[in-house]
Amino acid sequence: MSAIDDTVHVLHVDDEPDLADLVATYLEREDDRLTVRTATSADEGLDVLAAHDIECIVSDYDMPGRNGIAFLEAVRGEFPDLPFILYTGKGSEEVASAAISAGVTDYLQKESGIDQYTVLANRITNAVESYRSRRALAERNRDLRRYEHMINSMQEAACIYDADGRFVVVNEYLADWYDTTREALEGETSNLIPSIRERGDEDPYRALLDGRREQLSGEVEAEFPGHGYAVLEYQLTPLLVDGAVEGVVGVARDITDSKERQEELHRNERAMDEAPVGITISDPTREDNPIIYANDRFEELTGYSEADVRGRNCRLLQGEYTDPEPVAAMREAIGEERRVTVELRNYRKDGTEFWNRVSIAPVRDEDGTVVNYVGFQQDITDRKERERELSRTERRYQAVFDDPNILVGLLDTDGTVLDINRTAMEYVDVTTDELVGTPFWETPWFAHSASVQEEVREWIDRALRGEYVEFEADLVRPDGEPYTIEGVFRPVTDDDGDVVSLLISDRDVTERKQRERELEQYGAYLKESTDIITVLDGSGVIEYQSPAVERVLGYEQSELVGQDGFDLIHPDDVPRMRAAFTDLVSDPDSTVTVECRFRAADDEWRWLEVHGTNQLDHDAIGGIVTNSRDITERVEREQAVQRERDRLDEFAGVVSHDLRTPLNVVEGRLEMARAEYDSEHLDAIDTAVDRMGRIIEDVLWLARKGREVGSMDAVAVQGVVDAAWELVADEADQAELRFADENPAGVTIEADRDRLRQLIENLLRNALEHGGDDVTVTVGTLDDGFYIEDDGPGIPAAARDDVFAAGYSTGEEGTGFGLTIVKQVADAHGWAIRATEGTDGGARFDITGVTFVAE
């Protein structure tokens, strides 16, 4: 029995007003403790929630505007623990998962019939009982936490006062402050409480005891017997036990010395406000070393005013990415009470990053005790950026200079050598020192040809005039071996744009040139290919493409040679293609096939099926070879089929929600009407409602599963027929089922068992609906399938092709979809089905194209 013994206020939200009222009526009938308010939208539900005390919400999912999940999230923002039951007609794993993630209390799917309302009422009372228990426990825990706060407060001067301001309990710290014992002090009247009560017209201490104030805090400056003059910072809070004020918890701290230091600091603030750097002063005598002063320049630097940072630690400038080493250095220095200077990334109030040069130094009194820390902040962002840019430039230059695949040199404005990298030196028999100061065109690389020397001088002159010069040259090593290089002369300029040096970079392309010449020999064999044949080097650069690239993608045959092949691939497909390419390069024996989108010359995307092989070790080809076939039309057909499936899913959702919801209302109202009236019309309505429900189920099946077949297994036909007959013939006592085969148990076929059962069940039901209660149904085998026939009235010859159309029915009870489902199941298996005349003149259905399984 539920522990709830009083009224439970429930809010039911559903965009169908009739269904909302119906559910409310049934819930109040099921449990007289339930009082249900209704709303037809999430926004209206939020208004009701704001105006009334609601203990449980029941909501539909599929509603205009905010759906049930969005409504749940809005409720959780204001009422994180309020019971919320999602009661929906559109059930799916996706909806259930989203509801659980949003914090739903319970999830219940709408069903047919009125028993669902009993389940819903039980779910509501269980949820509310748990909700009330948690609230009661939370209230008790808050009382306990306040008492625990009182105990924890006894780390400084702390006590408990009674209603008259007398000490009830004091800690050791407070007793020492009064230079007495705890026992002697308890029962005495506090000197602090009268000082507080004298302030203002109203007695603030009485207001605290009466519950009109939650806290008293401030500072008091006075003479205290047993201690003398002091400035106290205090905080008073009610001591609550079971919700009643039993006393007052007091915590106080002597800040006399701190106030004196602050007054001294204030005298120096004007001078520090004029300083060109940010200055902060912190108090190490207080927990977490809080800031007690920040000058104007600090606000200009960080965006934080003195009011923003007072009482907070300087770590508020440290973001998630602040370097840990300088932070650790500062903490270590403060722990050792010494100076420290660090440079680190900090963050302004608006979140922008800057580099801060921070210097921290301890300030000591006459006894050498550290009484403050002073910090100086200076913005060094511009300097750091210059250093980073210089470092990046140096790293880039050094990376290029050390590249083992590139010949790099630096020339002066007169064309003489300033520096040459090791890779270039491997081609000549001299040292770098021997080349420095030599005109570049007179170096050993070009000594074999006067014409080449003249070309080099011309390239250098053009580069010195600021031109970016690309070149290609056929050279000869000192041992007589020819080779080819290609490269560029890049002018290096100063801030005024004047050329101050030249950077030359080139690479040996002898092997690539040789491959290009060899590939040209293979071109004649590829001209007739309808697929694109492409050769790429090990990094993905295109070395050759067959003539078919013009027909398929619209490019000239050599237009893409030298480009990175991945630049032609759709960005979403690049990761998949790179992974396949990496596999090809790493495994010479591998082959891959990938479907990707490629950019055509008209900037449209074409789908290609790319088959790749590794020919890097081939003497003539020496690359990755791909054969690419245009599959755009096939992919577009597949995408069109998927879009059609998506539309069917959407249609199924509409049918499930928009038709089933009002049908549930009709069912519920019909049950109410039966309880109040006795009319023959109610049976007719019940029959119509039942037929509508079966039509909805058939339509949903056709939309969602009609073309699907699961695993194909060996299925015994007789077992499926017997199970289907038992299901459909329970009210037809005179009907008879026969098997035409001598050994029907031995007939086994390949099929999806569930779909086959549905096909047979619908054919048997069709025979019963049209043949009457005394119909005889016969099942037999054919050479390549099986048949089901009856001795009923049969199907007119002119109508036999129409019976499989959706909605076709001649029976008063039929849905018009049964034979449509039969044909869909047959088509999904790859079978053929034909309606014809039975042996005794009834209807017969032949299913052919079936595969039999041997025993």
Secondary structure, DSSP 8 states (H G I E B T S, - for coil): --S--S-EEEEEE-S-HHHHHHHHHHHHHH-TTEEEEEESSHHHHHHHHHHS--SEEEE-SS-SSS-HHHHHHHHHHH-TTS-EEEEESS--HHHHHHHHHHT-SEEEE--SSSHHHHHHHHHHHHHHHHHHHHHHHHHHHHHHHHHHHHHHGGGSEEEEE-TTSBEEEE-HHHHHHTTS-HHHHTTSB-SHHHHHHTSSSS-HHHHHHTTS-S-EEEEEEEEETTTEEEEEEEEEEEEEETTEEEEEEEEEEE-HHHHHHHHHHHHHHHHHHT-SSEEEEE-TTSTT--EEEE-HHHHHHHS--HHHHTTS-GGGG--TT--HHHHHHHHHHHHTT--EEEEEEEE-TTS-EEEEEEEEEEEE-TTS-EEEEEEEEEE-HHHHHHHHHHHHHHHHHHHHHT-TTSEEEEE-TTSBEEEE-HHHHTTSSS-HHHHTTSBGGGSTTSTT-HHHHHHHHHHHHHHHTT--EEEEEEEE-TTS-EEEEEEEEEEEE-TTS-EEEEEEEEEE-HHHHHHHHHHHHHHHHHTT-SSEEEEE-TTSBEEEE-THHHHHH---TTTTTTSBGGGGB-TTTHHHHHHHHHHHHH-TT-EEEEEEEEE-TTS-EEEEEEEEEEETT-SS--EEEEEEEE-HHHHHHHHHHHHHHHHHHHHHHHIIIIIHHHHHHHHHHHHHHHHH---HHHHHHHHHHHHHHHHHHHHHHHHHTTT-----EEEEHHHHHHHHHHHH-TT-TT-EEEE-SS-GGG-EEEE-HHHHHHHHHHHHHHHHHHH-TT-EEEEEEETTEEEEEESSS---GGGTTTTTSTT---SSS--S-HHHHHHHHHHHHT-EEEEEE-TTSSEEEEEES--B---
